[in-house]
Amino acid sequence: MSYTTIPGMFLESTKTNKDKPAYFEKIDGEWKEYKFGEVYNIVEKFAAGLASLGLKTDDKVAIQAHNCPRWAFSDYSIACIGAVSVTVYPTLIAPQIKYIIDDSDTQYVITQDQSQTDKILEFIQDSPKLKGIIAMDNTHDPAKNIISFEHIMELGEKYIKNTGFTLEKASKDIKPDDLLTLIYTSGTTGNPKGVMLSHNNLISNVIGGGKVIHFGSEDTFLSFLPLSHVFERMSGHYTGLSLGAKTYYAESVDTIGDNMVEVKPTIVIAVPRVFEKINAKIIDKVSGDPAIRQKIFWWAIGVGKEAAKFLTRGKKPTGMLGFKFKIADKLVFSKLKAKVGGKLRFFVSGGAPLSKEVGEFFASANIPILEGYGLTETSPVISANVEELFKFGTVGALIEKVEVKIADDGEILCKGPNVMLGYYKNPEATKEAIDKDGWFHTGDIGKFDEDNYLMVTDRKKSILVTAGGKNIAPAPLEIALTSSKYIEQALAIGDRRRFVSALIVPSFEVLEEWAKEKGIDYGNRQSLLDNHKVHDLFDAEVAKTMEKFSRYEQIKEYALLSKEWTIESGETTPKLSVKRKVVVNNYTKEIEGIYAD
């Protein structure tokens, strides 16, 4: 690896692997392939087209789209001319997008389709630095400052002929510490901050992460986590291309299961909620099977749990356990693996804490989940579990050149080439986050275990201190609650209160199916939640999930809510993290009702 910048990586990989397939997207029911050489040609034309618009070093161009090849083409094109990409979650609403566009000084926004373009048209006249929209769907309307993706390509072809533009020439002066991208942290309070990440930040993570988690040129990635977020962008997007691996773009979040069976990925990068839902569906299906099948399934899981002691250390069980494990694999585990394509080497989990129970369940079925840890500000990976030793309840060992120390108050501090340049146009916030010695303050509480694996126990600002003076971390309680198939979202409450309670949003799809089986009639969601049988169900679920906690930590009371917390309501971030303060403020009446007695 001779590269030190993203364009350097792109040029090296596309030339080395020019005849290999790089990207796939589904069009009219068929998977369309782009070879590395084709990707190079498209990026060169599109980059030249951007240059022909007058875009140059440090100019800002936003990408507002779901994952697709044109997202990748746009990203590499922007990087190769020394401009700066600004990633925008396509799930955001117009006022949220306007804040990012204005704060970042964005000049052009590349949008995926009409619904995304319409959001920009709502405010384009009120954003003086915004010059226009480039439409991936090839909408072309100069009167509205909309230029089609294809037209940019045509402009690029002319620009190449007239000026001799090449990607090599355009990117030759880009340095490792130059700004590559602005990623706005969703934040659970206040306006988002623009995290400035350099070429070196991302390259160091690609190289460092690759030395602990063994991706290879023959791997196949399935991409569905938002490329707007740094986790998928570094782990799949940049790493996959750097290796010469194949990337399939899932049609949508709803088709992940079908797409896994179709494309047979070897690597899937996901967030814990995906694994929780897969786990719940498997258990739900098994519970409806004949008794003999249920018996075989749980016998196999029991064998798998014994075997996991070896599997999580990169070894295979031997002797009688090895014999039983082969039978369990043939009868049960092979069928579970087939549902994720049959060729999966491992899942990679990040973005939120993974439930230890869910991780152990998958490990028992010989489907490893390698959990890592990091933040947008750290590009993102700080630590990761590895195939040779993965431990649930930890986020693994530190990657190369990254340092971590635990502050006196338990906060995780990080230093290394992965730490951001700072927050865009916000020196005060930068100074608050990175101290004079260069340590980035993560805001997370953690510790190291006996193998020097990092454990993250909670967010520093989320710790609940009860009226009795007990310090309680809410995250483990919330993870335990949402491990129930009946619970979609949960928020633990208890700061300065007599006991810990929770706001719970049921998984209505599962709950309504249960109600149908039980013959419960209801008019709407609220009347369903008011039913005493539903309360009995949730009493049992909450009690079951709280068994492993100390008495003072356990959820004593709860309120069931009829509406999900969403990005649109302002109650979750684009990463689907719950905004604690917003939810608490929105449900003051329900919380006070819990403690009224």
FENBEL-V874974 format. One record per backbone hydrogen bond with DSSP energy under -1.0 kcal/mol. CO is the residue of the C=O (numbers start at 1). NH is the residue of the N-H. E is the energy in kcal/mol with one decimal. If there is no record, write none. Layout:
[[CO | NH | E] [CO | NH | E]]
This chain:
[[5 | 9 | -2.2] [6 | 10 | -2.7] [7 | 11 | -2.9] [8 | 12 | -2.1] [9 | 13 | -2.5] [10 | 14 | -2.6] [11 | 15 | -1.5] [12 | 16 | -2.2] [13 | 17 | -2.2] [17 | 20 | -2.6] [18 | 37 | -2.3] [20 | 36 | -2.5] [22 | 247 | -2.6] [23 | 34 | -2.5] [24 | 249 | -2.3] [25 | 32 | -3.6] [27 | 30 | -1.8] [30 | 27 | -3.2] [32 | 25 | -1.7] [34 | 22 | -3.0] [34 | 23 | -1.7] [35 | 39 | -2.4] [36 | 40 | -2.2] [37 | 41 | -1.9] [38 | 42 | -2.6] [39 | 43 | -2.6] [40 | 44 | -2.5] [41 | 45 | -2.0] [42 | 46 | -2.7] [43 | 47 | -3.0] [44 | 48 | -2.1] [45 | 49 | -2.2] [46 | 50 | -2.3] [47 | 51 | -2.4] [48 | 52 | -2.1] [50 | 55 | -1.5] [51 | 54 | -1.8] [56 | 59 | -2.1] [59 | 84 | -3.3] [60 | 107 | -2.7] [61 | 86 | -2.2] [62 | 110 | -3.2] [63 | 88 | -2.5] [64 | 112 | -1.3] [68 | 71 | -1.1] [68 | 72 | -1.4] [69 | 73 | -2.8] [70 | 74 | -2.2] [71 | 75 | -2.4] [72 | 76 | -2.4] [73 | 77 | -2.1] [74 | 78 | -2.5] [75 | 79 | -2.2] [76 | 80 | -2.2] [78 | 83 | -1.7] [79 | 82 | -1.5] [82 | 58 | -2.5] [84 | 61 | -2.6] [85 | 182 | -2.9] [86 | 63 | -2.3] [89 | 92 | -1.6] [93 | 97 | -2.1] [94 | 98 | -2.9] [95 | 99 | -1.7] [96 | 100 | -1.5] [97 | 101 | -2.8] [98 | 102 | -2.7] [99 | 103 | -2.7] [100 | 104 | -2.2] [101 | 106 | -2.0] [107 | 131 | -3.1] [107 | 132 | -1.4] [108 | 62 | -2.8] [109 | 134 | -2.9] [110 | 64 | -3.2] [111 | 136 | -3.4] [113 | 117 | -2.5] [114 | 118 | -2.8] [116 | 120 | -1.2] [117 | 121 | -2.2] [118 | 122 | -1.1] [120 | 123 | -1.5] [120 | 124 | -1.6] [123 | 126 | -1.9] [124 | 127 | -1.1] [127 | 130 | -1.6] [132 | 109 | -1.7] [133 | 147 | -3.3] [134 | 111 | -2.2] [135 | 138 | -1.6] [135 | 149 | -2.3] [141 | 144 | -2.1] [141 | 146 | -2.0] [142 | 145 | -1.6] [145 | 133 | -3.0] [146 | 141 | -1.9] [147 | 135 | -2.7] [148 | 152 | -1.8] [149 | 153 | -1.8] [150 | 154 | -2.2] [151 | 155 | -2.7] [152 | 156 | -2.2] [153 | 157 | -2.2] [154 | 158 | -1.9] [155 | 159 | -2.4] [156 | 160 | -2.5] [157 | 161 | -1.9] [158 | 162 | -2.6] [159 | 163 | -2.2] [160 | 164 | -2.2] [166 | 170 | -2.5] [167 | 171 | -2.0] [171 | 174 | -1.5] [175 | 178 | -2.0] [176 | 200 | -3.1] [178 | 199 | -1.6] [180 | 85 | -1.8] [181 | 197 | -2.3] [182 | 87 | -1.7] [183 | 195 | -2.6] [193 | 185 | -2.6] [194 | 424 | -3.2] [195 | 183 | -1.9] [196 | 421 | -2.7] [197 | 180 | -2.5] [197 | 181 | -2.0] [198 | 202 | -1.6] [199 | 203 | -2.8] [200 | 204 | -2.7] [201 | 205 | -1.2] [202 | 206 | -2.5] [203 | 207 | -2.6] [204 | 208 | -2.8] [205 | 209 | -2.7] [206 | 210 | -1.6] [209 | 212 | -1.2] [209 | 213 | -2.8] [213 | 215 | -1.6] [216 | 219 | -1.6] [219 | 246 | -2.0] [220 | 266 | -2.1] [220 | 267 | -2.1] [221 | 248 | -2.9] [223 | 250 | -2.2] [226 | 229 | -1.5] [229 | 233 | -1.6] [230 | 234 | -2.6] [231 | 235 | -2.4] [232 | 236 | -2.0] [232 | 237 | -2.2] [233 | 238 | -2.8] [234 | 239 | -1.9] [236 | 240 | -1.8] [237 | 241 | -1.5] [238 | 242 | -2.5] [239 | 243 | -1.4] [240 | 245 | -2.4] [246 | 221 | -3.1] [247 | 24 | -1.7] [248 | 223 | -3.3] [253 | 256 | -1.0] [255 | 259 | -3.2] [256 | 260 | -2.4] [257 | 261 | -1.6] [258 | 262 | -2.1] [259 | 263 | -2.9] [260 | 264 | -1.7] [266 | 345 | -2.4] [266 | 346 | -1.5] [267 | 222 | -1.2] [268 | 348 | -2.4] [270 | 350 | -1.4] [271 | 274 | -1.6] [272 | 276 | -2.6] [273 | 277 | -2.1] [274 | 278 | -2.1] [275 | 279 | -2.7] [276 | 280 | -2.5] [277 | 281 | -2.2] [278 | 282 | -2.3] [279 | 283 | -2.5] [280 | 284 | -2.4] [281 | 285 | -2.4] [282 | 286 | -2.5] [283 | 287 | -2.1] [285 | 288 | -1.2] [286 | 289 | -1.8] [290 | 294 | -2.2] [291 | 295 | -2.3] [292 | 296 | -2.1] [293 | 297 | -2.7] [294 | 298 | -2.5] [295 | 299 | -1.9] [296 | 300 | -2.6] [297 | 301 | -2.3] [298 | 302 | -2.0] [299 | 303 | -2.2] [300 | 304 | -2.8] [301 | 305 | -2.2] [302 | 306 | -1.5] [303 | 307 | -2.6] [304 | 308 | -2.2] [306 | 309 | -1.0] [307 | 310 | -1.9] [307 | 311 | -2.5] [308 | 312 | -2.5] [310 | 313 | -1.7] [310 | 315 | -2.3] [311 | 314 | -1.7] [312 | 390 | -2.4] [318 | 322 | -1.6] [319 | 323 | -2.0] [320 | 324 | -2.7] [321 | 325 | -2.6] [322 | 326 | -1.8] [323 | 327 | -1.6] [324 | 328 | -2.7] [325 | 329 | -2.7] [326 | 330 | -2.1] [327 | 331 | -2.7] [328 | 332 | -2.7] [328 | 333 | -1.7] [329 | 334 | -3.1] [332 | 336 | -1.6] [333 | 337 | -2.8] [334 | 338 | -1.7] [335 | 339 | -1.0] [337 | 340 | -1.3] [337 | 342 | -2.2] [338 | 341 | -1.5] [346 | 268 | -1.1] [347 | 370 | -2.8] [348 | 270 | -2.9] [349 | 372 | -2.5] [355 | 359 | -2.4] [356 | 360 | -2.4] [357 | 361 | -1.9] [358 | 362 | -2.1] [359 | 363 | -2.2] [360 | 364 | -2.1] [361 | 365 | -1.1] [362 | 367 | -2.7] [363 | 366 | -1.8] [368 | 347 | -2.8] [370 | 349 | -2.1] [371 | 385 | -1.9] [373 | 382 | -3.5] [373 | 383 | -1.6] [375 | 378 | -1.7] [376 | 379 | -1.6] [377 | 420 | -2.8] [380 | 375 | -1.1] [382 | 399 | -2.1] [383 | 373 | -2.4] [384 | 397 | -1.7] [386 | 389 | -1.1] [389 | 386 | -1.5] [391 | 394 | -1.5] [396 | 454 | -3.0] [397 | 384 | -2.4] [399 | 402 | -1.8] [403 | 415 | -2.2] [405 | 413 | -2.8] [407 | 410 | -2.3] [410 | 446 | -2.5] [411 | 407 | -3.0] [412 | 442 | -2.0] [413 | 405 | -1.9] [414 | 440 | -3.7] [415 | 403 | -3.3] [416 | 419 | -1.5] [422 | 196 | -2.8] [423 | 426 | -1.8] [426 | 430 | -2.0] [427 | 431 | -2.5] [428 | 432 | -1.7] [429 | 433 | -1.8] [430 | 434 | -2.8] [433 | 441 | -3.1] [435 | 438 | -2.3] [439 | 435 | -2.4] [440 | 414 | -2.3] [443 | 460 | -4.0] [444 | 412 | -2.8] [445 | 457 | -2.6] [445 | 458 | -1.2] [447 | 455 | -3.1] [449 | 452 | -1.9] [453 | 449 | -2.4] [454 | 395 | -3.4] [455 | 447 | -2.1] [458 | 445 | -3.8] [459 | 462 | -1.1] [464 | 472 | -3.2] [465 | 496 | -3.6] [466 | 469 | -2.4] [470 | 466 | -2.4] [472 | 464 | -3.1] [474 | 478 | -2.5] [475 | 479 | -2.8] [476 | 480 | -2.1] [477 | 481 | -2.3] [478 | 482 | -2.4] [481 | 484 | -1.7] [484 | 487 | -1.5] [486 | 507 | -2.4] [489 | 505 | -2.7] [491 | 503 | -2.4] [493 | 501 | -2.7] [494 | 497 | -2.1] [497 | 467 | -3.5] [500 | 556 | -3.0] [501 | 493 | -2.9] [502 | 559 | -2.1] [503 | 491 | -2.2] [504 | 561 | -2.8] [505 | 488 | -2.2] [505 | 489 | -1.9] [506 | 508 | -1.3] [507 | 511 | -2.8] [508 | 512 | -2.9] [509 | 513 | -1.2] [510 | 514 | -2.2] [511 | 515 | -2.7] [512 | 516 | -1.9] [513 | 517 | -2.0] [514 | 518 | -1.9] [515 | 520 | -2.8] [516 | 519 | -1.1] [524 | 528 | -1.8] [525 | 529 | -2.4] [526 | 530 | -1.5] [528 | 531 | -1.2] [531 | 535 | -1.7] [532 | 536 | -2.1] [533 | 537 | -2.1] [534 | 538 | -2.4] [535 | 539 | -2.5] [536 | 540 | -2.0] [537 | 541 | -2.2] [538 | 542 | -2.8] [539 | 543 | -2.2] [540 | 544 | -2.3] [541 | 545 | -2.2] [542 | 546 | -1.3] [546 | 549 | -1.8] [550 | 553 | -1.0] [550 | 554 | -1.4] [557 | 502 | -1.1] [559 | 504 | -2.8] [566 | 571 | -1.7] [566 | 572 | -1.4] [567 | 570 | -1.3] [571 | 579 | -3.0] [573 | 576 | -2.5] [577 | 573 | -2.4] [578 | 580 | -1.3] [579 | 583 | -2.5] [580 | 584 | -2.7] [581 | 585 | -2.4] [582 | 586 | -2.5] [583 | 587 | -1.7] [587 | 591 | -2.3] [588 | 592 | -2.9] [589 | 593 | -1.9] [590 | 594 | -1.5] [591 | 595 | -1.6]]
